[in-house]
Amino acid sequence: AAALPRDPDQLGAWFKQVHPKRWATLLARRKLDNEGELIAFLRHMMEEGLSAHEAYEGLIRLSN
């Protein structure tokens, strides 16, 4: 398994680069106005104790 960035900002940037269609889906489905709100959501998930891997899995599930 690849090492995921542990910083929410870096993880968000990495996810956007690797999964651009999923990133767009997340923005649309979550009804977020901009990418900053999605990064804030990701930061919140990680501050609540999710590891980078768990946050990544959460983003994948939410973007399905």
C-alpha positions, 0 to 999 in steps of 0.5 A: 500500500502506498503511503498516504499524506498525513496532512489533510491539505496534502491528502486532499491535493493528492486525492484530487490529483489521483482521483479527479472524477471522484473529487468532482463527485464529492464536491457535487454530492456534498453540495460544497461551494469550493474545494476549501470546504472539502478540505475542511471536511477532510481535516475535520474527519482526521481531527476526529481521529481517522487515520489518513488511510481511513479518511481516504477510504471514507472519501472513496465511499462518499464518492461512489 
